[in-house]
Amino acid sequence: MSRFFNGLLHLRRGPWEMVATIIIAVGVFMLMQPFVIWAFTYSFIVTLIGTVMFIIVSHFPEDE
C-alpha cells in the first residue's frame, strides 16, 4: 500500500491510471443505476473527468 501512495505522490503512471479507471467505473455505475437521480445527473461529468484524467496521466513516467 505504501508503494501505491508513493507512486501517487511522485506522479507515476500506474497508480494514477488506477484512480482514473475507478473514477470512470463509478461514472458508468452512476449512469446505469435507476434509483438516485442526482447520481444519474452527474454521471456524464464524472465519466468525462475520469476519461480526461486517464488521457493526462497516460503521459506520466512509468513506475520504477
C-alpha positions in Angstrom: 0.0 0.0 0.0 2.9 2.3 0.7 4.2 1.8 -2.8 0.8 2.9 -4.2 0.8 6.2 -2.2 4.4 6.8 -3.0 3.5 6.4 -6.7 0.7 8.9 -6.3 3.0 11.5 -4.6 5.7 11.1 -7.3 3.2 11.3 -10.2 3.8 7.8 -11.6 1.6 6.3 -14.3 0.4 3.1 -12.6 -1.3 4.4 -9.5 -2.9 7.4 -11.3 -4.2 5.3 -14.1 -5.9 3.1 -11.5 -7.5 6.1 -9.8 -8.7 7.4 -13.2 -10.1 3.9 -14.1 -12.0 3.8 -10.8 -13.5 7.2 -11.5 -14.6 6.1 -14.9 -16.2 2.9 -13.4 -18.0 5.0 -10.8 -19.3 7.3 -13.5 -20.6 4.4 -15.5 -22.2 2.8 -12.4 -23.9 6.2 -11.7 -25.3 6.2 -15.3 -26.7 2.7 -15.0 -28.4 2.8 -11.6 -32.1 3.7 -11.7 -32.6 4.8 -8.1 -30.8 8.1 -7.3 -31.5 10.9 -9.7 -28.6 13.2 -8.7 -26.2 10.3 -9.4 -27.6 9.9 -12.9 -27.5 13.7 -13.4 -23.8 13.9 -12.6 -22.7 10.6 -14.2 -21.6 12.1 -17.5 -19.4 14.7 -15.9 -17.8 12.1 -13.6 -17.1 9.8 -16.6 -15.7 12.7 -18.6 -13.4 13.8 -15.7 -12.1 10.2 -15.4 -11.5 10.0 -19.1 -9.7 13.3 -19.4 -7.7 12.3 -16.3 -6.7 9.0 -17.9 -5.5 10.8 -21.0 -3.4 13.2 -19.0 -1.9 10.6 -16.7 -1.0 8.3 -19.6 1.8 10.8 -20.3 3.3 10.4 -16.8 6.5 8.4 -16.5 6.3 4.6 -15.8 6.8 3.1 -12.4 10.4 2.5 -11.4 
